[in-house]
Amino acid sequence: MRRLELLRIEHRDLDMAIGALVHSGTGDQLQLARLKKRKLRLRDEIAVLEDALIPDIIA
């Protein structure tokens, strides 16, 4: 699913951007908080899409 792939790429990019801001020490705390919040929303959306791809199996 293309949407899932794009979300994963954006999530990874946000992770790298957050790491760079933290490492540089010049990151605005508000900007950092917004990036982290966006990353969490992406993670949740990725989880929903992944769950939709896996069929329910009754054992």
DOTILUM-937469 format. One record per residue (C-alpha): residue number from 1; residue in one letter; chain; z, x, y. Coordinates in nm, 2 decimals. Each point is the difference from the previous one (the first is absolute). Example, Ala and Ser with C-alpha at 12.3 -4.5 7.8 and 13.67 -1.06 7.14 Angstrom:
<atoms>
 num residuo cadena      w      u      v
   1       a      A   0.78   1.23  -0.45
   2       s      A  -0.07   0.14   0.34
</atoms>
This chain:
<atoms>
 num residuo cadena      w      u      v
   1       m      A   0.00   0.00   0.00
   2       r      A  -0.12   0.15   0.33
   3       r      A   0.28  -0.15   0.21
   4       l      A   0.27   0.16  -0.22
   5       e      A  -0.17   0.34   0.03
   6       l      A  -0.01  -0.03   0.37
   7       l      A   0.36  -0.09   0.02
   8       r      A   0.10   0.29  -0.21
   9       i      A  -0.20   0.24   0.22
  10       e      A   0.16  -0.14   0.31
  11       h      A   0.35   0.02  -0.16
  12       r      A  -0.06   0.37  -0.09
  13       d      A  -0.13   0.07   0.36
  14       l      A   0.31  -0.16   0.15
  15       d      A   0.22   0.21  -0.23
  16       m      A  -0.17   0.31   0.12
  17       a      A   0.02  -0.11   0.37
  18       i      A   0.37  -0.07  -0.04
  19       g      A   0.06   0.33  -0.16
  20       a      A  -0.19   0.18   0.28
  21       l      A   0.20  -0.17   0.27
  22       v      A   0.33   0.08  -0.17
  23       h      A  -0.10   0.36  -0.07
  24       s      A  -0.11   0.06   0.36
  25       g      A   0.31  -0.15   0.14
  26       t      A  -0.19  -0.14   0.29
  27       g      A  -0.03  -0.35  -0.14
  28       d      A   0.11  -0.30   0.20
  29       q      A   0.27  -0.18  -0.20
  30       l      A  -0.16  -0.34   0.09
  31       q      A  -0.34   0.12  -0.12
  32       l      A   0.15   0.14  -0.31
  33       a      A   0.18  -0.33  -0.07
  34       r      A  -0.33  -0.20   0.05
  35       l      A  -0.19   0.23  -0.24
  36       k      A   0.27  -0.03  -0.27
  37       k      A   0.01  -0.38   0.04
  38       r      A  -0.38  -0.01  -0.04
  39       k      A   0.02   0.22  -0.30
  40       l      A   0.25  -0.23  -0.16
  41       r      A  -0.22  -0.31   0.07
  42       l      A  -0.29   0.19  -0.16
  43       r      A   0.21   0.08  -0.31
  44       d      A   0.09  -0.37  -0.04
  45       e      A  -0.36  -0.11   0.04
  46       i      A  -0.11   0.26  -0.26
  47       a      A   0.27  -0.13  -0.24
  48       v      A  -0.12  -0.36   0.04
  49       l      A  -0.36   0.10  -0.07
  50       e      A   0.09   0.22  -0.30
  51       d      A   0.21  -0.29  -0.14
  52       a      A  -0.30  -0.23   0.03
  53       l      A  -0.21   0.24  -0.20
  54       i      A   0.24   0.02  -0.29
  55       p      A  -0.01  -0.32  -0.21
  56       d      A   0.33  -0.16  -0.10
  57       i      A   0.07   0.08  -0.36
  58       i      A   0.25  -0.22  -0.18
  59       a      A   0.17   0.22  -0.27
</atoms>
